[in-house]
Every structure is written in structure tokens, then in C-alpha cells.
């Protein structure tokens, strides 16, 4: 199994390869999408990251690759399958991490079905996500990342597969451009009347609003990631680097994390049948309040 065996998700795979080649793999990675695809992608990523060749994909020949294929690699621990992930499972995972970290070797901890972690399990994992032992990388795989607590999500870089991104698919480049102008207008603190055209454009249906909220959340997360990654190899939308940098210069990571939560809450409002227009106005108001404080 390697990246070259996978179908689709080209942008995401390119992003993962850049991360491997840069030698700076973020310690908390959240993969969201269809379970089978997510697993194939995450395992290909870990294999490529451990491969002795370090050229972005697994060679399949070196000792590290062969150990990985034989499920015999001491640098990988996997938990989570069909059932609930409990805090004792997380505890064991963390213990393994503590022991291995002394060797200074990379260690990948993979939690499958991460959304089946109990609240206690998530809280237990949180501290390790905040300050992982050296060399330890935690990969969370989820079909629906919204089921994880906001604190867990805010400490991870998101890797959304195409199967999770469909809801954010934009009809045209022009629509996306409008959405990003709108997002920047909100961040600049423009009042409702100055944004009325955009508000009308993105609240004409629940689908339009859903796509907009998804884009806004992704944008805020990209700004958040850019604080830790000045060359932009980890952001989702590299073509938006200029906008992303402008926001990173102007706001704090905390403000961007809060803005991302506001965009998530707006998506939840829609799910609870709040009208698109109202959900959109709540989001604008919330974000602008958070940026003032
Ligand atoms: Zn290899």
C-alpha cells in the first residue's frame, strides 16, 4: 500500500507528501472522510513517513516499509475498531508513547473511529495532544469530526478527504471568490448593511449557506495552521496564501480558533432548522464580537 495505489484526493496527498519531505510532521492530525478511504490514506501516509527513502512516498523495499507491511513496525500503534474507544485504551496508548519517546524515534499513534472516543477518553488524550512526548504524532481518523470535542479539534490539523468535502463543493471559482471576499469583510468588522449583498447571496438556500459555512471554517483553520507553518505547506487552500497571511498578521491564533468554532456552530444551527439568513447573521455577529474581545 502506498499513495500511488490510491484513487482521488490528489490535493490532499500532495499536501501530505510536502509535509513528509519538509521533515516537519505536525503532532496532531485529524483525517475526516469515509472510514475505508481515510484508513487507506492515513496508513499510506504513516508508511511513507517512516520509509527510509524519505521522498514523500513509500518505496516498499526498505526495512521500514517491509516491517510496516508485515504489521510489525514498532513505530506504529493503532487503537479503535468497531467498538467504543474508552479512556483505558487511550491510557495504554499514552503509556506506549511515553516509553517509546525515550528512543527519540518517530512514533505514530493512530486512533480509528476517533468519534467513538468517550468524553473521558477525549479528555485524557487532550493533554498528550497539547504536549506530546518528542517524536510522537497522533492521527485521529473520523467519519464525522464534528462529533469530537472542539478542544480536540482545535489542536489538530485537518485533512479532509473528498468524501467529507463534498458539502463544500463550489459551483464556480467565482462563487468561491465571493465567499472569501465575504469572509474577509466579516473579519474586517464591516457592518451588516455593507455585507447585505453577500448575505443575500449565501442565504438563499440551506445548501448555499452550508457551503459557505464550510468554506469559512476551512479558511479560519488555514489561518490557524499558517501560524505554525510560515511556508504554507500545510494549508488546504494554497492559492489563498495571500489572504491567509494577511489574516495571520492581523489576528491571534486564539481569535482564529474562535472564529472556526463560530462557523461550526452556524452549521449546527442549520441542522437544527434555524433559517439560513439567521444562522448567517448569528455567525457574523459572533465572530465580530470575538474579534473585538
Ligand atoms: Zn521504504
Boltz pocket constraint, residues with backbone or C-beta under 6 A from the ligand:
constraints:
  - pocket:
      binder: B
      contacts: [[A, 47], [A, 50], [A, 51], [A, 52], [A, 53], [A, 57], [A, 58], [A, 59], [A, 60], [A, 61], [A, 62], [A, 63], [A, 64], [A, 65]]
      max_distance: 6.0
